[in-house]
Amino acid sequence: MPQVIWYKDGISIQSNPDYQTTFDQGICTLTIEETFTEDSARFTCRAANTAGTAETNATLSVKDRTRRTAVTPVFTKSLQSCTAQEGSTFQLECKVEGNPLPTVQWYKNDACIDTSPDYVITYNNGEAVLRFEEVFLEDQAEYCCRATNQVGTDFSSAQLTVEPLEPTEAPSFITPLSNVMARAGQKIKLECDVTGLPAPDLTWSHNGKPLKETRDIKMQYDDKKATLVVNEAFPKDAGVYVVAAKNIAGEATSSCNVSVKGRLPTETSDSELASDMEPVKPSIQLALKDISVFEGKRVRLDCIIVGQPEPEVIWYHNDRPVKESSDFKLLFQGDRCSLVIEEAYLEDAGEYKVVAINSGGEASSKCNLSVKSMGETEPATRTHLVEVVEIVGMPPKFSKLLTDILAPEGDKVTFECCVNGDPTPEITWYLNNEEIEDSDKVKLQHDEEGNVSLTILEVSPENKGVYTVKAHNSFGEAKCFANLIVKTISSPEIKRKVVEVEDKPVPPAFQELFGDRTVNEDETTKFECVITGKPTPKVLRKIFGAKRDEVTGEWRKLHNAELHALYFSLT
């Protein structure tokens, strides 16, 4: 048998005492003991069971014997904004008058909720009630009651605030997604930092379609950091990526653009751009600085950018890309990127921005260039008015590293690497921290293109150990290391004993230690050491620091926050 429910203008009247309903042996009856003009409406009888629904309706018109004048609906008691406790029962109330008596509808944030099972709605002689049997956090919203009759409409609205039982915080992106540019075959890595209480649930989408974790797409959310990795980029992976964070307190989104370009003609699947390379988002190590010059002077804007793979760099002047020409030169020396304006004119003034982008993300730096007319009076202060001095030079950097060598006794052995710098760096070789000089047995070479080699014409057991090549110029130094292992025994029995000795664990030992150094403020520096051991030791880094009190002159130990700041400034 079906369940029968009666409606008046679409609103259930099951709990209204003015209307009596019965359902007996298939006969559905609605009885109104005393009719009023307010009873004029369209009545619907709806029957439903598990197999389906059926309904019938009719209109009842009640004539007013007193023939009162029609009156537009007016709320004599409006809804009031209020606060409810999560988990409690609550109700919103209002009262409306009009002739004929208006019908009412309820809305939550502009969406009609008359048929929602989450609320109990009653309406009796102009008194409208919206009841919550149990208040949830998602019930926090603006509610509106709309009253309508034949001559007009009126509204009453109020805000319901829900107090949570436990502290909550809506999701917020501390570090949003950044745009990414990858070449085909590279790994794409999208990262962002998001907070919320409780921890929000994250969903990713690509060009509006939801993303799910697969063999090629990995998603991770740990300790506020959200990551999406595409193991190997294809043109189909380009587009707009959106991450949405949602919890009971609210939701937030962050988006970025991903572009995928084809491989360069010189690249192969075995190149450094292979998909197994872990992308590192570009980082501005030396930011652009505001500068002011007189008209006609040469200007050079410098910054240092690092990242993996090597980022693509784009310069902008007042948000328009800068194209290389005889007036504008784009220079790249290692990690240093420069924009040179050979002769600055007034129209060259404005905001300059450099953007670095790779498959790990995007970074940028801005500065303002002010160009003063030669006819202008020199300002009283010269704090920001400088003659631009071109920084010429670059510390050494290895583009090809040494590799370990295993060689039989008596063989010819050659270590090779490539290092560049400006000015050309001086090269020094070391074996187990002892300097090596060119001799009849050991040949050292260094050509104009930066190729460096050490050749041992006939290797012997005393040649084994850690080889170090150090490149040094006036802008800094760089080091590179490799091991030489000399095989001297051919007897199987002795060879077995040698293998046993070689497999024996060796405790960690520092073959080369950190050295003290003095650097200028804002200058990049690097500390290096050589560690041996078997198996390969795990390296733990820790910084200890002290600071002189500016008032007393005494030294004190740095706090954790200061140590963290020092660590990040060093790295």
Order of alpha helices (4+ residues) and beta strands (2+ residues): beta-beta-beta-beta-beta-beta-beta-beta-beta-beta-beta-beta-beta-beta-beta-beta-beta-beta-beta-beta-beta-beta-beta-beta-beta-beta-beta-beta-beta-beta-beta-beta-beta-beta-beta-beta-beta-beta-beta-beta-beta-beta-alpha-beta-beta-beta-beta-alpha
